Amino acid sequence: MAKKNPEGFKEALKLFKESARIVPAYGSFLRKHGVNPVKVNSYADFVKVPATDKPHYLRAFDFFDLFPKSKVPPMISASSGSSGKPFYWPRGEEQEKVGGRQHERIFRDIFGVKKEDRTLVVVCFSMGTWIAGSFTMTSVRWLEKQGYNISVITPSIEKEDAVNILRDLAPIFDRIILAGYPPFLRDVIEEARAQKVNIKNLRLNLLFAGENFSEKYRAIIHQISGIKNGFNGFSGSVSIYGTADAGAIGHETPATILIRRTAFENKSFAKTLGLDSFIPTIVQYDPRHVFFEMAEGELLFTARAGIPLMRYNIHDTGRIIGHEDMRVILKKANILDRARALGFEKWKSPFIFLGARSDVATTFYALNIYPENIKVGLERKNVYKFVTGKFIAYTRLFRNGRDQKLFIEVELARGVKPAPKLLAKIRQSVFEGLTSKNMEYRKLNRSIGAKALPNIILAQFGDPRFVVRKSKHKWSKR
């Protein structure tokens, strides 16, 4: 009996055949690697096709040849990538329609927004050349064309403008959706509270993207913003997994949030999912629009993006779990009934577990310390009220390179003054978080003792080092 093709492969194969025929660069790429697209007809054939990536495909061919019939779509965003040299990502109506439908699923099915609700979406993602802000804006405009009574305003990362909107404009709307990077949205909400804006009277939901955060962080930001949850507390906020390469790829659902929370609380369940101390972002995606594969621990995807992407390696690590496989896991863990109550059967799509990215880690004695490992200590009950949650980690060499020290600059909350006792409390909390969440750090601490302790530097609220000026907050520096 022939093995069944993975869900979404039919659409991926159609795109592959089409791109081989009408995308000049991809046709050349296949010929260069000796691939005859006529002979690629099964999944077993498809996985033998060489993967593409930015240096070996996108930058290796003429820009115009990357598009069907060399025609560039009308909207262009940029990404800098690890090299710092921008790459430009056009997209057209087809990609924005997919994004619009994804936002509709989030707004309608998770946030409970009705077409007749007067809804205001406040976009606090960077605008400029970055994709998140303009993509969210065009997705909202698409929703308006489908009959939703929805409006959008784009303060971008201007905190003062965002607070003014929450104070002066938001109260006349039925529903408010505040969209942005998690640390910046917390900044906006804290500033609004400091200015006596009664945000708890708003019917507010949060739309995140751009980075991983813990369930403790979600609880903190829900508490300070007075979010009123549906789905028994699992629908106040949603994080989107998106890239400049392909736009919005997947998003959280109440079921994925339940899975994350259970993994945070239950080490045995986390182990069942193949997780250790790092609990990743978990999203669901539509394989008809984005077809994912795993190759050597990295995610490959095939998508009808503005630049059609075949077996494209963005160098994100992770894991894919099918809906039926997840059903089995949840049943064994005795939480399937809870997941069903949260719409598990409604979103019958695969799950992606997004791994930690080494390019945002701090290297300390040859081990990687991820931002998530440090965030744990700053989110503890006896610490989080004294800090904003933002920090910058880095290492420095001493004694002619024989010793290395880990430094963590931490921004204090509004009105909090640096003090020796507070410094000691934060240092101990961060140390305990590191030892509990990073096995390699725990081993290092046993080996070198006090040398492994983090050096905490407290910065006053509003310190220029912590002001977001372009896009996202940088958690580490070299």
C-alpha positions in Angstrom: 0.0 0.0 0.0 1.4 3.4 -1.0 2.4 5.7 1.8 0.0 8.7 2.1 1.4 12.1 1.2 1.7 14.6 4.1 -1.2 17.1 4.3 -0.5 20.1 2.1 1.9 18.3 -0.2 -0.5 18.5 -3.2 -0.4 22.3 -3.1 3.3 22.3 -2.5 3.9 20.0 -5.5 1.7 22.2 -7.7 3.7 25.3 -6.7 7.0 23.5 -7.3 5.9 22.5 -10.9 4.6 26.0 -11.6 7.8 27.7 -10.3 10.1 25.4 -12.3 8.2 26.5 -15.4 7.7 30.2 -14.9 10.2 31.4 -12.3 13.5 31.9 -14.2 15.8 31.7 -11.2 14.2 28.5 -9.9 14.3 26.8 -13.3 18.0 27.6 -13.4 18.6 26.4 -9.8 17.0 23.0 -10.7 19.1 22.6 -13.9 22.3 23.5 -12.0 21.5 20.7 -9.5 20.6 18.2 -12.2 16.9 18.1 -11.2 14.3 17.3 -13.8 11.0 18.7 -12.4 8.9 16.4 -14.7 10.2 13.5 -12.6 9.3 14.9 -9.3 5.8 13.5 -8.6 5.8 12.0 -5.1 6.8 13.2 -1.7 9.8 10.8 -1.8 10.9 12.6 -5.0 10.3 16.0 -3.5 12.5 15.5 -0.4 15.4 14.8 -2.7 15.1 18.3 -4.3 17.9 20.5 -3.0 16.8 23.0 -0.4 17.0 26.8 -1.1 18.1 29.5 1.2 19.1 33.2 1.1 22.8 32.9 0.1 22.6 30.0 -2.3 19.3 30.9 -4.0 18.0 34.4 -3.3 21.3 36.2 -3.5 22.7 33.9 -6.2 20.3 35.0 -9.0 19.1 38.3 -10.5 16.4 39.8 -8.3 13.8 40.0 -11.1 14.3 36.4 -12.0 13.1 35.3 -8.6 9.5 36.2 -9.6 6.9 34.4 -11.8 7.5 35.7 -15.3 10.0 38.2 -13.7 7.1 40.5 -12.5 7.7 42.1 -9.1 4.6 42.4 -6.8 3.6 45.9 -5.7 4.4 45.9 -1.9 8.0 45.6 -0.7 9.4 45.0 2.8 12.9 44.5 4.0 14.8 42.2 6.4 18.4 42.7 7.5 19.2 39.1 8.5 22.4 38.1 10.3 24.6 39.8 7.8 23.1 43.2 8.3 22.7 43.6 4.5 19.0 44.1 3.7 17.1 41.7 1.5 13.8 42.9 -0.1 10.6 40.9 0.0 7.8 41.9 -2.3 4.3 40.6 -1.8 1.0 41.0 -3.6 -2.8 40.7 -3.1 -2.6 36.9 -2.8 -0.3 37.0 0.1 -2.2 39.8 1.8 -5.5 37.8 1.4 -3.9 34.9 3.2 -2.8 37.2 6.0 -6.2 38.8 6.1 -7.9 35.4 6.5 -5.4 34.4 9.3 -6.2 37.6 11.2 -9.9 37.0 10.7 -9.5 33.5 12.4 -7.7 35.2 15.3 -10.1 38.1 15.7 -13.3 36.2 15.1 -12.7 32.8 16.4 -10.3 33.5 19.4 -10.9 37.1 20.4 -14.7 36.9 19.6 -14.9 40.0 17.5 -18.2 40.3 15.6 -18.6 42.0 12.3 -20.8 44.7 13.8 -18.4 45.5 16.7 -16.7 48.9 16.4 -13.2 47.6 16.5 -9.9 49.5 16.6 -6.6 47.9 15.8 -3.6 49.9 17.2 -0.5 48.7 15.3 2.6 49.2 17.5 4.9 47.2 15.3 7.6 49.1 13.4 6.3 50.6 10.2 9.1 51.8 7.9 10.5 49.0 5.7 9.8 46.1 8.2 6.9 43.8 7.4 5.1 43.4 10.7 3.5 46.8 10.8 2.5 47.2 7.2 1.3 43.5 7.0 -0.9 43.9 10.0 -2.3 47.1 8.6 -3.2 45.6 5.2 -4.7 42.5 6.9 -7.0 44.8 8.9 -7.9 46.7 5.7 -8.8 43.3 4.1 -11.1 42.5 7.0 -12.9 45.8 6.5 -13.6 44.8 2.9 -15.2 41.6 4.2 -17.8 43.7 6.1 -16.1 44.1 9.4 -16.7 47.4 11.2 -13.0 47.7 11.8 -10.5 50.5 11.7 -6.7 50.6 12.1 -4.2 53.2 13.3 -0.5 52.9 13.2 1.5 54.7 15.9 4.3 52.3 15.2 6.9 52.4 18.0 6.1 55.9 19.1 5.0 55.2 22.7 3.6 58.6 23.3 1.3 58.3 20.3 0.1 54.9 21.3 -0.7 56.1 24.8 -2.6 59.1 23.4 -4.7 56.7 21.3 -5.5 54.5 24.3 -6.6 57.6 26.2 -8.4 59.7 23.6 -9.6 57.4 20.8 -9.9 53.8 22.1 -12.7 54.5 24.7 -15.3 55.2 22.0 -14.8 51.8 20.3 -16.3 48.5 21.4 -13.2 46.4 20.9 -9.5 47.3 21.0 -6.7 45.1 19.6 -3.2 46.3 20.6 -0.6 44.7 18.2 3.2 44.8 18.7 6.3 43.2 20.0 5.8 41.9 23.6 8.3 44.2 25.4 7.1 47.3 23.7 3.4 46.5 24.4 4.3 46.2 28.1 6.0 49.6 27.8 2.9 51.1 26.3 0.6 49.6 28.9 2.8 50.6 31.8 3.1 54.2 30.5 -0.7 54.4 30.0 -1.2 53.3 33.6 1.3 55.9 34.8 -0.6 58.6 32.9 -3.9 57.4 34.6 -5.4 56.0 31.4 -8.1 53.6 32.5 -7.2 50.8 30.1 -8.9 48.3 32.3 -12.2 49.7 31.1 -11.3 48.9 27.5 -12.3 45.6 26.0 -8.7 44.8 25.1 -6.9 42.0 23.4 -3.2 41.7 22.5 -1.6 40.5 19.3 2.1 39.7 19.6 4.8 38.7 17.1 8.5 38.7 16.8 9.8 36.7 19.8 9.1 34.0 22.3 7.9 34.8 25.8 6.9 32.8 28.8 3.4 32.0 30.1 4.4 33.9 33.3 5.0 37.0 31.1 1.6 36.5 29.5 0.0 36.4 32.9 1.8 39.6 34.0 0.8 41.6 30.9 -2.8 40.4 31.1 -3.0 41.4 34.8 -1.6 44.9 34.3 -3.8 45.5 31.3 -7.0 44.1 32.9 -7.7 41.7 30.0 -11.0 39.9 30.2 -10.4 36.4 28.8 -12.8 34.2 27.0 -12.1 30.4 26.5 -11.6 30.1 30.3 -8.6 32.4 30.3 -7.0 31.3 27.1 -7.9 33.9 24.5 -6.7 37.3 25.8 -3.6 37.4 23.6 -2.3 35.5 20.6 1.2 35.4 19.2 1.8 35.1 15.4 4.7 33.3 13.9 5.7 35.4 10.9 8.7 36.2 8.7 9.6 38.8 6.1 10.1 35.9 3.8 6.6 34.6 3.8 4.4 36.9 6.0 2.2 35.4 8.7 2.8 31.7 8.8 1.0 30.4 11.9 -0.5 31.5 15.1 -1.3 30.5 18.7 -4.7 29.0 19.5 -6.3 28.5 22.9 -5.2 24.8 22.6 -1.5 25.7 22.0 -1.6 28.0 25.0 -3.0 25.2 27.1 -0.2 22.9 25.9 2.5 25.5 26.7 1.1 26.3 30.2 0.9 22.5 31.0 4.5 22.1 29.8 5.7 25.0 32.0 3.9 23.5 35.0 4.5 19.7 34.3 8.0 18.5 33.6 6.8 15.0 32.7 4.4 16.4 30.1 7.2 18.6 28.7 9.4 15.6 28.4 6.6 13.7 26.5 6.6 16.6 24.0 10.4 16.3 23.6 11.0 19.5 25.5 13.6 20.3 28.2 14.0 23.5 30.2 13.2 25.7 27.1 9.4 25.9 26.3 9.1 27.2 22.8 6.4 29.2 21.0 3.8 26.7 19.8 1.6 27.6 16.8 -0.7 25.9 14.4 -0.6 26.5 10.7 -2.5 25.8 7.5 -0.4 23.3 5.4 -2.3 24.3 2.3 -0.6 27.7 2.4 2.7 26.8 4.0 4.1 23.2 3.7 6.6 22.4 6.4 9.3 19.7 6.5 12.1 19.0 8.9 15.7 18.6 7.8 18.5 18.1 10.3 16.6 19.9 13.0 15.8 22.9 10.9 12.4 23.9 9.4 12.0 24.0 5.6 8.9 25.5 4.1 7.3 25.7 0.7 5.0 28.7 0.2 3.4 30.8 -2.4 5.1 34.0 -1.1 5.8 37.1 -3.2 9.0 35.3 -4.1 7.8 31.6 -4.5 9.8 29.6 -2.0 10.6 25.9 -2.5 12.0 23.8 0.4 13.3 27.1 1.8 15.5 27.0 4.9 15.1 30.1 7.1 17.4 28.4 9.6 14.7 28.3 12.3 14.9 25.2 14.5 11.9 23.4 15.8 9.6 20.4 15.5 6.4 19.5 13.7 3.6 17.5 15.3 0.5 16.5 13.3 -3.0 17.1 14.7 -3.7 13.4 15.2 -0.3 12.8 16.9 -1.0 15.6 19.2 -4.4 14.1 20.0 -2.7 10.9 21.2 -0.2 12.9 23.3 -2.9 15.0 25.0 -5.0 11.9 25.6 -2.1 10.1 27.4 -1.6 13.3 29.5 -5.3 13.4 30.4 -5.8 16.9 29.0 -7.6 16.1 25.7 -11.0 17.0 27.2 -9.7 20.4 28.3 -8.1 20.9 24.8 -11.4 20.0 23.2 -13.2 22.6 25.3 -10.7 25.2 23.9 -11.4 24.3 20.3 -8.8 21.6 19.6 -11.2 19.9 17.1 -12.0 23.3 15.5 -8.4 23.9 14.5 -7.5 20.6 12.9 -4.1 21.7 11.7 -0.5 20.7 12.5 1.6 22.2 15.3 5.0 23.8 15.1 7.3 24.0 18.1 9.8 26.9 17.4 13.2 26.3 18.8 15.5 28.8 20.4 17.6 30.8 18.0 21.4 30.7 18.6 21.9 34.1 16.9 20.2 35.9 19.9 22.0 33.8 22.5 24.9 35.0 24.7 27.9 32.7 24.6 29.4 32.2 28.0 32.2 29.6 28.5 31.2 28.1 25.1 27.6 27.5 26.1 24.5 29.3 24.9 22.4 31.4 27.3 19.1 32.3 25.7 17.0 35.3 26.6 14.3 33.0 27.8 16.7 31.6 30.4 17.2 35.1 31.9 13.6 36.2 31.6 12.5 33.5 34.1 14.4 35.2 36.9 13.0 38.6 36.1 9.4 37.3 36.0 9.5 35.8 39.5 6.9 37.0 42.0 9.4 38.8 44.3 11.1 40.6 41.4 8.8 41.4 38.4 7.3 44.5 40.0 10.7 46.2 40.3 11.7 45.7 36.6 10.3 46.3 33.1 11.4 42.9 32.0 14.0 44.3 29.5 17.7 43.5 29.8 20.8 43.3 27.7 23.2 40.4 28.2 26.8 40.1 27.1 30.1 38.6 28.1 33.6 40.1 28.5 37.1 38.5 28.9 39.5 39.3 31.7 43.0 38.3 32.8 44.2 38.2 29.2 41.3 36.0 28.1 41.7 33.4 30.9 38.4 34.4 32.6 35.0 35.4 31.3 32.2 37.2 33.0 28.5 37.3 32.2 26.9 40.8 32.5 23.2 41.5 32.4 22.0 45.1 32.3 18.5 45.3 33.7 16.0 48.2 33.3 14.2 49.1 36.5 10.5 49.9 36.6 9.2 53.4 36.7 10.0 55.0 40.1 12.3 52.2 41.3 15.7 53.4 42.5 18.9 51.2 42.4 19.8 49.8 45.8 22.2 47.1 47.0 19.5 44.9 48.5 17.5 45.1 45.3 20.6 44.3 43.2 21.3 41.2 45.4 17.6 40.1 45.1 17.6 40.4 41.3 21.0 38.7 41.0 19.8 35.7 43.1 16.6 35.4 41.1 18.3 35.5 37.8 20.9 33.0 39.0 18.2 30.6 40.2 16.3 31.0 36.9 19.5 30.2 34.9 20.3 27.1 37.0 16.7 25.9 36.7 16.3 26.5 33.0 19.7 25.9 31.4 21.3 22.5 32.1 24.6 23.5 30.6 24.8 26.6 32.9 23.9 24.4 35.9 26.9 22.1 35.0 29.1 25.1 34.6 28.2 26.5 37.9 29.1 23.2 39.6 32.4 23.3 37.8 33.6 26.9 38.3 31.4 28.1 41.2 31.3 31.8 41.8 32.8 32.6 38.4 29.5 31.6 36.8 27.4 34.1 38.8 25.9 36.8 36.6 27.0 40.4 37.2 23.8 42.5 37.3 23.9 46.2 36.3 20.8 48.2 37.2 19.6 50.9 34.8 17.0 53.5 35.6 13.7 53.5 33.8 13.9 55.1 30.4 17.6 54.6 30.1 18.5 55.2 26.4 19.9 51.7 26.1 16.4 50.3 26.5 14.5 52.6 24.2 13.3 50.8 21.0 14.4 53.1 18.2 13.9 50.9 15.1 12.4 47.5 15.4 12.7 45.1 18.3 14.5 45.3 21.6 17.9 43.6 21.5 18.3 41.1 24.3 22.1 40.6 23.8 25.1 42.4 22.4 28.6 41.3 21.4 
